[in-house]
Amino acid sequence: MKFNQALLIIDAQQELMDGNQKESAVFNKDQLIQNINIVIKKAIEANVEVVFVRDLDVSEGKGTGFQVHTEIQMPTGATIFDKLATNSFHGTGLLKYLKDKKVEHVVIMGCKTQYCIDTAVRTATVSNLDVTLVGDGHSTTDNDVISAEQIIKHHNNTLHGHYNVEHFSMVRTSEEDLFHPTHDSYR
């Protein structure tokens, strides 16, 4: 069965990923970038739309720090939305864009796990989209309570099987065939 799909890469921006004077780089940054590039290549091969979302708070919404990380192989003509909120769907036109394209399944990657990634997964499921969260395709930084690695593991555990009645999320790795969703086998 053919699904309309999109790869959604959230806040994979230069300064957010590399860090700055106030914050460190995200956990396992080099591997994250490699995994994002692997999945972008798979999306292109599968003729899947690639969409980037940038946070206007990063690098005050300007300059090199605001842009998608230079090591990420952003496809020519990729769609970009800029957001002010933690929620990639709030005030951006992203949901309308996906609905206009009749997207039923989104693959989500990016930063930061406990904020924008978690919110995007949950919002997508209540917006009638099935979600595949790439378990090795999102990252964050340590906080005062737990490490970035623990935050990532916790969210992968919590969001695998997270549902809002008809639609839910699954966590898979970048090495899997992400654009052949397996949600129906769990319904």
Buried (B, 14 or more C-beta within 10 A) or exposed (E): EEBEBBBBBBBBBBBBBBEEEEEEBBBBBEEBBBBBBBBBEBBBEEEBBBBBBBBEBBBEEEEEBBBBBEBBBBBEEBBEBEBEBBBBBEEBEBBEBBEEBEBBBBBBBBBBBBBBBBBBBBBBBEBBBBBBBBBBBBBBBBEEEEEBEEBBBBBBEEBBEBBBEEBBBBBBBBEBEBBEBEBEEEE
